[in-house]
Amino acid sequence: MAVEPFENVKHQIGFCGIWCGSCLGGNGAILELTRKYEQLIKRSQPALEKWAPKEFDFNGFMKGLTCIQAMPLCLGCKKSGGDPKCKIRVCASEKKITDCSQCDQLMTCKNFETLEKGYPKIKQNLIKTKHVDRRELVDKWINELKGKWPHCVLLCESTRESSQ
């Protein structure tokens, strides 16, 4: 791949305020983990096939891992990735705003209902970060990730170097 997935979305924050670098659909984590998992399984395939229950379709499983690796990476909504019908994206684009923190109707916006189920404070977080430098915010989030997930495939230099 010419551009590493994480580097492609690392500094992008969607209209909704979600950091694209934290999204498994675009940051490459799913693809990288699936690739590594497939390598591990292939090394142990004969033994695993013997241990697996009779009803387990090992070939179907391996095909599934291949299919996951063929999935396209999301480029992030600001680079024409993601769901083109996303209500938040469509609205922000029509209003020609950088992100929803610039909208006077954010707190009453119904476009966030689905996101609020998983991120109940998403609107408040958008408002809190409205005047924060985006690069500083991303650097803060990366450091938080390093603290929470020190062995994360996205942040381990040895992982990146070995995949090139």
C-alpha positions in Angstrom: 0.0 0.0 0.0 1.4 3.4 -1.0 0.0 5.2 2.1 -0.3 3.4 5.4 -3.9 3.4 6.5 -3.3 5.0 9.9 -1.2 7.7 8.5 -3.9 8.4 5.9 -6.6 9.1 8.6 -4.3 10.0 11.5 -5.0 13.8 11.4 -8.6 13.7 10.2 -11.5 14.5 12.4 -15.0 13.9 10.9 -17.8 16.4 10.8 -19.2 14.7 13.8 -16.1 15.1 15.9 -15.0 11.4 15.8 -11.3 11.1 15.2 -10.8 8.9 12.1 -7.5 7.5 13.5 -9.6 5.7 16.2 -11.9 4.1 13.7 -11.2 0.4 12.9 -12.7 0.8 9.5 -10.1 3.2 8.3 -7.1 3.0 10.5 -6.0 -0.4 9.3 -6.3 -2.2 12.6 -8.8 -4.8 11.3 -6.8 -5.5 8.2 -3.5 -5.7 10.0 -4.9 -7.9 12.7 -6.6 -10.2 10.2 -3.4 -10.5 8.2 -1.4 -11.5 11.2 -4.2 -13.8 12.4 -4.3 -15.5 9.0 -0.5 -16.0 9.1 -0.7 -17.5 12.6 -3.5 -19.8 11.6 -1.7 -21.0 8.4 1.3 -21.9 10.4 -0.8 -24.1 12.7 -3.4 -25.2 10.1 -2.9 -29.0 10.2 -3.2 -29.1 14.0 -6.1 -26.7 14.2 -8.0 -28.6 11.5 -7.7 -31.7 13.7 -8.8 -29.9 16.9 -11.7 -28.0 15.4 -15.2 -29.5 15.8 -16.4 -31.5 12.8 -19.0 -28.9 11.9 -16.4 -26.2 11.7 -15.8 -25.2 8.1 -12.0 -24.4 8.1 -11.9 -23.5 4.4 -14.9 -21.2 4.8 -13.2 -19.6 7.8 -10.0 -19.0 5.8 -12.0 -17.6 3.0 -13.6 -15.2 5.4 -10.2 -13.9 6.6 -9.3 -13.3 2.9 -12.5 -11.4 2.3 -11.9 -9.2 5.3 -8.5 -8.3 4.0 -10.1 -7.4 0.7 -12.4 -4.8 2.3 -11.6 -1.2 1.3 -10.3 1.1 3.9 -12.4 4.1 4.8 -10.7 7.3 3.8 -12.8 9.3 6.3 -15.7 11.5 5.3 -13.6 14.5 4.5 -11.7 12.5 1.9 -14.9 11.1 0.3 -14.8 7.9 2.4 -17.5 6.7 4.8 -21.2 6.6 4.2 -22.1 9.2 1.5 -25.6 9.3 2.9 -24.5 10.1 6.5 -27.0 12.7 7.7 -24.3 14.5 9.7 -21.9 14.6 6.7 -24.7 15.8 4.3 -25.9 18.5 6.6 -22.3 19.8 7.4 -21.4 19.8 3.7 -24.6 21.7 2.8 -23.8 24.3 5.5 -20.2 24.4 4.3 -18.9 24.0 7.9 -15.6 22.3 8.9 -17.4 20.3 11.7 -20.6 20.4 13.6 -19.1 22.4 16.5 -19.6 25.4 14.2 -23.4 24.8 13.9 -25.8 26.9 16.1 -28.2 23.9 16.2 -25.8 21.2 17.4 -27.4 20.6 20.7 -30.9 20.0 19.2 -29.6 18.3 16.1 -31.5 15.0 15.4 -28.7 13.8 13.0 -26.7 12.6 15.9 -29.3 10.2 17.4 -27.6 7.0 16.1 -24.1 8.1 17.2 -25.3 9.2 20.6 -26.3 5.6 21.4 -22.6 4.7 21.4 -21.1 8.1 22.2 -23.7 9.8 24.6 -21.4 12.8 25.1 -20.4 13.3 21.5 -22.0 16.8 21.2 -20.6 18.0 24.4 -17.1 16.8 23.4 -17.5 18.6 20.1 -18.2 21.8 21.9 -15.4 21.4 24.4 -12.9 20.9 21.5 -14.3 23.7 19.3 -11.4 26.1 19.8 -8.6 23.5 20.4 -5.9 23.1 17.7 -6.8 19.9 15.8 -3.2 18.7 15.6 -2.7 19.2 19.3 -6.0 17.3 19.9 -4.9 14.4 17.7 -1.5 14.2 19.4 -3.3 14.1 22.8 -5.5 11.3 21.6 -2.6 9.3 20.2 -0.8 9.6 23.5 -3.9 8.5 25.3 -4.1 5.5 23.0 -0.5 4.7 23.7 -1.2 4.7 27.4 -4.3 2.6 27.2 -3.0 0.2 24.4 0.8 0.2 24.4 0.9 -2.8 22.1 -1.7 -1.5 19.6 -0.7 -2.5 16.1 -1.2 1.1 14.9 1.3 2.6 17.3 4.0 0.0 17.4 6.9 1.1 15.3 8.2 -2.4 14.9 4.8 -3.5 13.5 4.8 -0.8 10.9 8.4 -1.4 9.9 7.9 -5.1 9.5 4.9 -4.7 7.3 6.7 -2.5 4.8 
